[in-house]
Amino acid sequence: MKAILSAVILAIGVATVASAQTLPFDMSRERPQTSAPTVPRAVLPAPAQSTSAASTTTAATTANTSFQRYVVPFAKFRLEGEYDRKSWSVYLTPEQAAAPARFNFTYQNAVVVAPEASQLTIFLNNRSIGQQQIGSPDNPSAISFDVPRGLLQPGANLVSFEATQRHRTDCNIQSTYELWSDIDPAKTYLSFAEESAQKLSGTDAIRAIGVDGAGKTEFNLVVPALAQPGTTKPLLRLTQGLSVLSGMPNETFSFSTDSLPPTGPGKMTVVVGTPAELQPLFPTPAAAQNAALATFVRDPRTGSTVLLISGPSWQSVSAAIDMVVSPTDRDPSIRRDLLVTQRWSAPDAPLIFSDTNLSFSQLGIETTEFSGRRFHTSFNVGIPADFYANAYGEATIYLDAAYAKNVRPGSHIDVYVNGSIATTKPITAPGGGIFRKLPIRVTMRHFKPGLNTVTLEAMLLTDDDDVCAPGTTADKAARFALFDTSTFQMPDFARVAQRPNLAALAGTGYPYGRSNAPTALFIDRTDTDTLSATATLLGQMAIVAGHPIAVDLIASPGSAGDRNAIFIGPISQIPATTLSQMNIAAASQASWRPPLPGQGTQQEAAATVDEWRSRIGGGLLQLQFQSFQDWMHRNFDISGSSLQFVPGAEQIFTPSNLNSFMIAQGEGGTANATWTIVAAPSAKDLRAGADAITSLGEWSQIDGHVTVYSAKTGKVDTVPVSRFDFVTTQPWSFTNYRLIAANWLSSNILSYAFLLIASSLLIGITTAGILAKIGRRG
């Protein structure tokens, strides 16, 4: 083994080849990162240029721009309301940071936005590089700003868009929802005028892969020996390492065996194999004949830069993969303090495990004065996988803020958690005021494992807005101020995991990311579609877990033993016993078939029968009962599941033909194991579903016992958990068990009422007995 490692180090330093220019994969100059693991410096393929068709150009982009980096990690990017600010980081190589640069973007706004009172400001590393009056309602406008020399830095660079928008005519709060400015991701990029920005030798190319014009990141792996036994495990380790190193929100992986895919922005080609396997496809350096090699080379036929991982045997190839991935490895038992989100939402989210108090400045919120009618701002916090406090308890925002004299009573401050209203705090005192540590209690029922977004919104009413005289909408006198000394306080909460819990899988990769033993992975056939889907899914799980998840391939469910396991493939290849174990109808192997274009489905016909059945009898009564249940849940947070002594049995689930992808979780072959099924009607559907469900907007919707996705509608649906098991994650403590009992009783009202009545009777009987013995007798 020492000989192999020595050969690896030697190969990195001396690898050259006549037919392909080798670029060093430098491991000697790693920089420590505070929020993510380090990466060997490498070379990034030069993104292709794109053209802009904007009809209005305020500042033209340099005509001879040689290189550009897309910077928006979203498919769509909109700034809404009277005030909005979005921030994230873009990773640059030293060559890019040193080169002269311009920041280019194209935008279009709502017609009701008043240009004389609306501004769009761009910040790089918290410094304003330009401000643009918002005035492009008819056609997109292309804007360009020079980036001051020395402002960009190697590594992470913070990009912020800030919009201040006012309505042309209306002064009420409702009108603020009509204000928006759309930024076009395909025409928003950093352009570099120097050719050296593309040469990128000896840099952090994997981190700097970036995105394409649609906010996506793609790794294309070319592996001629893909079908050979023994290649799958190291390849899945490689894809997870690449995923963690880049940290991008919309990553996909694809495998091919016989050709190099086209390159472009947000794409990286990775060629893996021995020199003999790669010979017909790609010229390899001579050093790969003798030792493990991981380096960036230029393909002499296309001029593109690819990551080459090679060696004389697959043992050597695995050693080269370890060289790339090892910086991302982390002991699962070591607690992390952050969820890494900065590539799409800065700063990284602090991970809260117990009673914690965080200032708004720590959460990325600055002191802000606001002159409009509806102010909103957000911050992110992370919650561990064993969070169990969704039925009791409250977090608290201690607000430092002020409001002006003209703000009327009836104004209020709302707090949302993950898009759901959590609390409202009315402003009752007239004549202005200053809040010092004003407590705003926030119910914890909307918190979930993983990333959580808390939004604070102030609705401000004034007499001037009722009159709405000309010029009122552009009034710049501050009505509200939010100070960064405000704090968010999370109390101690119950810590016990639940099974099944797909929200914990999506939030932190639980339980697979916390297991010291390798996860059993069942893949019946390693075709390109199935392996691409597996790599994409495991890559996303590695990001939320914070490290690659070790896997061990198994040939049958019995081989999993008492280990956690994942089963991936077309549903016809998933063992019927495993489907039954997860409460998935085994008949789905034959019946789950998506309809052909223009063809109806059995579900649509069944829905028609059900509709007629409801018309004939029972429909009205059932509808009234459902309406009553909805009213109870909306007003008192009481659901049908709360009004039962014992949770009902999990129902057998049959996927609809409208669904094209499914994730299900349940108890494994033993009581100590968690199994997860990832299935689709076909391998093609599996790959398309994995690409869709791991995107930024859909991944956070995974929840419950079963989650399904429809490619036809783009909709994600979940099946709630009916019955779950507790999984101990913390050492025994009376406080934790008390909190667990409090949440369980709050979720099961009848059980709580029964215990309360039984306790009252017991106290009464005991008291009567004592009084009978020591009291007076008449």
Order of alpha helices (4+ residues) and beta strands (2+ residues): alpha-beta-beta-beta-beta-beta-alpha-beta-beta-beta-beta-beta-beta-beta-alpha-beta-alpha-beta-beta-alpha-beta-beta-alpha-beta-beta-beta-beta-beta-beta-beta-beta-beta-beta-alpha-beta-beta-beta-alpha-beta-alpha-beta-beta-alpha-alpha-alpha-alpha-beta-beta-alpha-alpha-beta-beta-beta-alpha-alpha
